[in-house]
Amino acid sequence: MMVQDNPFLALTAPGIAGLTPYVPGKPVSELEREFGISDSVKLASNENPLGPGPRARAAIAAQLDELGRYPDGGGFELRRVLAEFHGVTQSAVTLGNGSNDVLDLVARTFLQPGTESVFSQYAFAVYPIATQAVGATARIAEARDFGHDLEAMAALVTDRTRVVWIANPNNPTGTWLAAAPLRSFISSLPSTCMVVVDEAYTEYVSEPDFPDATHWLESFPNLIVTRTFAKAHGLASLRVGYGLSDPRVAELLNRVRQPFNVNTFAQAAAAAAILDREHVRASVELNRAGMRQYTEAFERLGLDYIPSVGNFITVDVGRPAGPVNQELLRRGIIVRPVGNYGLPHHLRISIGLESENARCLAALEELLAP
Ligand SMILES: *Cc1c(COP(=O)(O)O)cnc(C)c1O
C-alpha cells in the first residue's frame, strides 16, 4: 500500500504527515543476511570501536539481579554522579534514553504548531525530525564551509523561535564553533528562545578554543547542554544521555519524560563510565590515530574531505556516493551515505580500529581508482 493511501493519515497529529523517519546505519546482521557475507565492519554510526571500558562492563554485570525490577525512575545515583562531575546541582540534570530522548523532550516541551526552531543546513538529522514531529516549523540557515553560520542562524530568529539547535561539533560534518563566537551568539538570543548545545562528541575535541558550554549554564538560563554515553563512552546499545540546564527548565523537561526512560544497566554503566578517564583517553587517542590514517590516505588519493574534530570524517568521493556505498557494502564495509543531508557525493565514515580503517581505505582506493 502506498503511504499516501494510508487512511489513518487524516487522523494524525500536526506534523506527522510531513515526517520522514531517521535513517540509521545498517546493522551488521542485516548486511550479512542480505549479502550472505561475514566478517563485515561497521563504520556507520560513530560508535566507539573499543566499546565500553572495564568499569562500565563491571557495573552492568553487577546489576543482573535487578533485571526483574523497574529502574530508579528518578535516576538518583547517576544524576548525583553527573552533577558532581559537572559541578552543578542534581536538579539541573535531565536523563534521557540517549541524548536523542532529551532533544525530543525539548521539542515536546517548547515547540508546537505556530512556533519555530532554527538550525543549520547539514545539522544533525534529529533536529528537523524533533521539530516536525510536534508540528513546529524548521528554519534552516545556509551553512558556511559546511559548518554553522551563526550570523545566518541569528537572522532567522524571530519572536516565534522557541528552540535553536547547535551541534558542537556537528554531525555529519565534524565542523565546530569556537568559544567566543558561540557564547556571543547565545547571549544575543531573546530570553523567549531556548538554545540547545549538543555536545555528543565533545570528548574527542582538543582544539584550545573549543568551548565546554556546561560552563555557561549559570550565565544563560535558556541554555540546555546535551551529552551522550553513546560515542566516546562506548555505550550506544544501552541508550543513555543527559541534558544540563537551569533547574526550572529541567523541571519542565522532566514533566514530559517517561517515568522509567533510562534502564538500570544504562544508569549503572553511565555512572561508572563518566569516571573512567583512562578509557576515554584511550578512545580519544585511538580516534586521533585513525583520523590521521584517513586524512593521510585522502590526501594521497586526492579526495576532498571536510576537516573533522569528531570520531568520523565525511569525504567527497567525487561522484554519486550511492553506487560507491553499494560496492563498499558488497565488500562488507558499512559507512553512511549522507544524501539525506544534501551531500550526495559524500560518505561519512566513522573512525574504527586501525585494521577496520585500513580495509575501508583499501576498498575505497580500489573503487575510486581512475
Ligand atoms: C549520535 C548523536 C547524538 C545522540 O546520540 P544518542 O545515542 O541518542 O545519545 C546526538 N547528537 C549528535 C550530533 C549525534 O551525532
The ligand as an SDF file (V2000), in Angstrom:
LIG
                    3D

 15 15  0  0  0  0  0  0  0  0999 V2000
   24.9040   10.4680   17.9780 C   0  0  0  0  0  0  0  0  0  0  0  0
   24.4170   11.8590   18.2280 C   0  0  0  0  0  0  0  0  0  0  0  0
   23.5130   12.1660   19.2500 C   0  0  0  0  0  0  0  0  0  0  0  0
   22.7170   11.2320   20.0690 C   0  0  0  0  0  0  0  0  0  0  0  0
   23.0690   10.1300   20.4360 O   0  0  0  0  0  0  0  0  0  0  0  0
   22.2760    9.2430   21.4980 P   0  0  0  0  0  0  0  0  0  0  0  0
   22.7330    7.9000   21.1420 O   0  0  0  0  0  0  0  0  0  0  0  0
   20.8180    9.4490   21.3260 O   0  0  0  0  0  0  0  0  0  0  0  0
   22.7500    9.7380   22.8230 O   0  0  0  0  0  0  0  0  0  0  0  0
   23.1610   13.4660   19.4720 C   0  0  0  0  0  0  0  0  0  0  0  0
   23.6600   14.4420   18.7320 N   0  0  0  0  0  0  0  0  0  0  0  0
   24.5220   14.2180   17.7570 C   0  0  0  0  0  0  0  0  0  0  0  0
   25.0420   15.3610   16.9820 C   0  0  0  0  0  0  0  0  0  0  0  0
   24.9060   12.9170   17.4480 C   0  0  0  0  0  0  0  0  0  0  0  0
   25.7110   12.6830   16.4160 O   0  0  0  0  0  0  0  0  0  0  0  0
  1  2  1  0
  2  3  1  0
  2 14  2  0
  3  4  1  0
  3 10  2  0
  4  5  1  0
  5  6  1  0
  6  7  2  0
  6  8  1  0
  6  9  1  0
 10 11  1  0
 11 12  2  0
 12 13  1  0
 12 14  1  0
 14 15  1  0
M  END
$$$$
